[in-house]
Amino acid sequence: MERREEQPGSAGAGAAPALDFTVENVEKALHQLYYDPNIENKNLAQKWLMQAQVSPQAWHFSWQLLQPDKVPEIQYFGASALHIKISRYWSDIPTDQYESLKAQLFTQITRFASGSKIVLTRLCVALASLALSMMPDAWPCAVADMVRLFQAEDSPVDGQGRCLALLELLTVLPEEFQTSRLPQYRKGLVRTSLAVECGAVFPLLGQLLQQPSSPSCVRQKVLKCFSSWVQLEVPLQDCEALIQAAFAALQDSELFDSSVEAIVNAISQPDAQRYVNTLLKLIPLVLGLQEQLRQAVQNGDMETSHGICRIAVALGENHSRALLDQVEHWQSFLALVNMIMFCTGIPGHYPVNETTSSLTLTFWYTLQDDILSFEAEKQAVYQQVYRPVYFQLVDVLLHKAQFPSDEEYGFWSSDEKEQFRIYRVDISDTLMYVYEMLGAELLSNLYDKLGRLLTSSEEPYSWQHTEALLYGFQSIAETIDVNYSDVVPGLIGLIPRISISNVQLADTVMFTIGALSEWLADHPVMINSVLPLVLHALGNPELSVSSVSTLKKICRECKYDLPPYAANIVAVSQDVLMKQIHKPNPSNKLAIVHILGLLSNLFTTLDVSHHEDDHEGPELRKLPVPQGPNPVVVVLQQVFQLIQKVLSKWLNDAQVVEAVCAIFEKSVKTLLDDFAPMVPQLCEMLGRMYSTIPQASALDLTRQLVHIFAHEPAHFPPIEALFLLVTSITLTLFQQGPRDHPDIVDSFMQLLAQALKRKPDLFLCERLDVKAVFQCAVLALKFPEAPTVKASCGFFTELLPRCGEIESVGKVVQEDGRMLLIAVLEAIGGQASRSLMDCFADILFALNKHCFSLLSMWIKEALQPPGFPSARLSPEQKDTFSQQILRERVNKRRVKEMVKEFTLLCRGLHGTDYTADY
């Protein structure tokens, strides 16, 4: 075969079997990658270059690309290609070439010590990879050799350049080890070897860091190198001198960040807790940073306060158990805890004026867990010391959770507001956790503070302070059972006294009432003291989420005590809806959807018959009729006109339509026969909704109506008209392409199945295109979504038994049944998930039972072509399957077993362990 010479990036370059990876072509491809404006050419060049890097020719062109006359982008590619060849194709390198490769890399690194930094780093990474592959046997003292070679005086490079190159090499070595593809047994050997070799690294780093003559750039590199090595889990006591030097370097603003990183990495090693004596020496060093921390906070230097906090938290969070165990040192550890408390309460609003306090929250969880894990005697001692600390923590957290002034908050960006919201959620979680340690006394403490705040005339009223205290109470009440708390009655009494002048405060008041809804269910006499507040909030669109959520909770929890209030709730909801309807804009839409959701919830609450929600069982039980009119009917008749008004403005909005459907679905299920007077109106409304925007929720509601009312002659005409309309619209949707609407197809198939099961007369109408329905259902069998496929199978298992009694069904099965069988066999052959095989077996069973003569003809024809439904099947296996199916017309379970067996043969899984899961 003649070799095709292809230029990188030319058409077909990515697919050619033999590519000319020359230096010139690589340079052209790099030029194309960096400078060609055409994105397609860039992508082709990148693909070609990736192939070049792994080609055998890379050994040749890499060194040439590193020539001094090349630009850094080209040199960088050469260095990267060398690293890839060494790290991924080490086994291709003959052992007698190890030394020359090592020498070449050392030469290049020395040359680039005063050249491009990015190329130097890649070359260092390549040499590091080579060292890891040769250690410990072929290059036992790799690190010591590196140090010795770079300290040689006869090098052409100046001392500082050599020093920085050596530090770069030593820094990337542990990093390359962490990401290397070494096999597990080699990784262990190399780790041990590196741990020994740190003896050659740490003294050098200590000397460079403490030398007054070392320039800042060298000392910074030293700290980064130390940071890299400690992640190899070097014993903490071996790092002691360097950690102390790093603490001293924190005073130098240029070295601050690197020092913090090195100290935090050293302290955070999992193994560090074994070295308790070293940890105890670190506490005074951390405490010694308190003045620097205070100065930073005072000067608004967020970076410095953040860094010092990271160090304190790293020591406290990683080693609280080990340090608490040293009971005789309890005071120094308590001083560290107080320092972390200072960081938690750092002045300013997160995340605008400070970003530090959030770092500390996990520490408080850890400390509490460790205290509570001690045996009783020790725990009692520490509880005595730390309970006051945790009460102080609650005060600090509630202060941090306070909103800024309205004016200041107005200037915050939406991202800052969202970060603050998440921060408050973290505070809420912490308070909930702290309750485990402080118990009921915490609730009393919050209640007393709130009481003083609301009744005191001495200090000016602060809505932020009130909101934060309520927020703390709500955080605990949401997850802890406060039903037995003696402060809740007082709190319920205080809530109406709160002067609500602000949306954030109003929201928190709502959520607090919601959190107490279980308590209200046990004390229904108190509902009346908070319900007016909630109903008043309902009128404010900004409070629709919190007020609706609270009302829903009250409806759910206080179900049996709500009827006296229902008329009021509905009246307010109607009033709010009316106001919202007259100003249709996106922000109002959300309020409308929430209130429709509330009404929907209310219907379930007012269901005085208390029967199960699911009426899709084989029979409908007649429920005892309650005394007087069903309250849901009363409510529904009141709101029906209103909902029509809502739809007149929002018919094109999917969210609103879904909320309306939910209302009627709940009420139809609740009322059953009592809903009858509204059937014609609802059918007409549903038709309008589905004609405007087809939606699964409208089909599900239509299915409910078919199920409950289609068998009653008086209701059949409107239901039939609705059924024909939604079918016609859905068939049009199929013509346009139904793949984007699996939920609609799923609901449509369920509706068709329900119609056949409950009222087959719906299929007698001449206006129903049964053939189109049949073909669409076959198409739905091929959808990737399992629920849609199941629903389609359900339709066919209802349709096939009607072959004899409904002429149009018999005709379409005769004409198109073979198409259905082929779709079923394709699914069994591997097109559909194995979990759906029972559904397809049901169709085969129904075909066999109700269309036997047709099936016996079709199945032999369908299985005739070679490779159908799977290339793995022999003609004998196909023949056996068809005979087995045709013989079994009584036992559905046997057919399911046959189908499962056959699908395993089709997929090549028969007899494998993989089949055991099914």
Secondary structure, DSSP 4 states (H G I P E B T S, - for coil): -PPP---TTSTTTTT-SS----HHHHHHHHHHHHH-S-HHHHHHHHHHHHHHHHSTTHHHHHHHHTSTTS-HHHHHHHHHHHHHHHHH-GGGS-GGGHHHHHHHHHHHHHHHTTS-HHHHHHHHHHHHHHHHHHTTTTSTTHHHHHHHHHT-TT-SS-HHHHHHHHHHHHHHHHHHHHH----HHHHHHHHHHHHHHHHHHHHHHHHHHH-TTS-HHHHHHHHHHHHHHHTTT--GGGGHHHHHHHHHHTTSTTTHHHHHHHHHHHHT-GGGGG-HHHHHHHHHHHHTTHHHHHHHHHTT-HHHHHHHHHHHHHHHHHHHHHHHH-GGGHHHHHHHHHHHHHHHT-SS-TTTT-SSGGGGHHHHHHHHHHHHTS-HHHHHHHHHHHHHHHHHHHHHHHHHT----HHHHHTS-HHHHHHHHHHHHHHHHHHHHHHHHHTHHHHHHHHHHHHHHHH-SSSPP-HHHHHHHHHHHHHHHTTS--TT-TTHHHHHHHGGGS---SHHHHHHHHHHHHHTHHHHHH-GGGHHHHHHHHHHHHT-GGGHHHHHHHHHHHHHHTGGG-HHHHHHHHHHHHHHHHHHHTS--HHHHHHHHHHHHHHHHHHHHT-TT---S---SSSPPPPPPPSSS-HHHHHHHHHHHHHHHHHHHHTT-HHHHHHHHHHHHHHHHHHGGGGGGGHHHHHHHHHHHHHHS--HHHHHHHHHHHHHHTTSGGGHHHHHHHHHHHHHHHHHHHHH-GGG-HHHHHHHHHHHHHHHHH-GGGG--TTS-HHHHHHHHHHHTT-S-HHHHHHHHHHHHHHGGGTTT-HHHHHHHHHHHHHHHHHHHHIIIIIS-GGGHHHHHHHHHHHHHHSHHHHHHHHHHHT-STTSS-TT--HHHHHHHHHHHHH-SS-HHHHHHHHHHHHHHHHT-TTSGGGGG-
